[in-house]
Amino acid sequence: MLDIKFIKANPAVVRKDLERRQDKEKLPWVDEVVKKHDEWKRFKLDVDKLRHGRNLLTAEISKLHKQKKDIAAKIKEAREMAEKVEASDEKLRQLQERVDFILQRLPNILHDSVPAGKDDTENKEIRRWGTPKKPSFPLKNHGELLEQLGLADFERATKISGAGFHFLKGDFVKLELALINFAAAAIEKKGFTLIEPPLMMQRKPYEGVTDIAAFENVMYRIDEGRKDEESSYLIATSEHPIAAMLMNETLDEKELPLKFCGISNCFRREIGSHGIDTRGLFRVHQFNKVEMFVFCKPEDSWKLHEELLKNAEELLQQLKIPYRVVSVCTGDIGSVAAKKYDLEAWFPRQNNFREVVSCSNCTSYQAASLNIRYPNGKTGEKEYVHTLNSTAIATGRTMVAIIENYQNKDGTITVPDVLVPYVGKKTIGK
């Protein structure tokens, strides 16, 4: 979320950003959150004075009681004061809830370089790598091909789990493990610490990572019978538990940046609406992903954003999969990132580029909500760190890209050279 101090000091910046995002219905919230927070601060002082008076009265009653004096009037006064404190606490809680509601829903401030646009069709292409292949024979749908080769079973997975799940088999499991090990080894060599996070998070830390109200419809919620604040969720990406890992901590400036490489299952309820997504691996409810995540000082975050993008590009280059880099536009970026790149791999059967990597600089937005700070040695003040995240490899989508770019006329699949040592063979499907 945005820091309330920033909003108070820069209301015009927040309004301008909402206009860039075409999110004008939130414009009244800027003045409202400032007003409500000021009201909360004034009222909290009054409540603190009221509590102090109650404590003094309690002490006086105790003293009178020891002196065996009449305390009936004082007890009546104390009860009335307790009722006032209770009513004041409720008003204070309501003010805090409204402030928190608005702060959690005002989006991050966009970087000046984010292109304007209404949706993903207006994302700005930055560059391309590789030459998109034009197949010399009709490519088979990846889902059908995998079933024909005995490398996946979608029908039985649907029977026991519903649409959007799958059984992978034999050499194709080896290919997925190869991608995970290949990506993790490459990222670890760049100074990232490997992390296997919890696959479940409680609601409170999840609210610090993302706008859970907007994201909840694509998440798997656990403990459905409990109150919202007691619920837990299966993680949608390892970015989320890694971001929350340092919640309410003050980091050592000398240790920054902290670089982590998350390896995990990911769970999402969303699913595509057409055949290539619903019966296959491109968009599924459960998938594996290797994720990069960084905590850093604010002055380093834009350089690190480009570093994360370069790391992800190098992985696709080593796999020899053509791709393009796009800068995500204002209408497609979401509320958390200040700037986001997508890497879109070339899918020759679909004759199109499709997203396989998302790389975001979230500046201080997550850290402000999670209360993750560091002592700035120059100013002596505690400041919020910046957080960044990027996909290294999302195995499902990458494996589809491999099938389409490495499919042979006889229906077999050539294993990319960098994965051969992990898979143990150059071709699968024979």
PyMOL commands that set and color helices and strands:
alter all, ss='L'
color gray80, all
select helices_A, chain A and resi 4-9+11-20+24-66+72-103+120-122+142-148+154-161+170-188+203-209+212-218+228-230+239-244+253-255+275-278+298-319+365-370+395-406+417-423
alter helices_A, ss='H'
color red, helices_A
select strands_A, chain A and resi 124-129+152-153+167-168+193-195+200-202+221-222+232-234+258-267+286-296+323-327+339-347+352-361+373-375+382-384+386-394+413-414+427-428
alter strands_A, ss='S'
color yellow, strands_A
deselect
rebuild
show_as cartoon
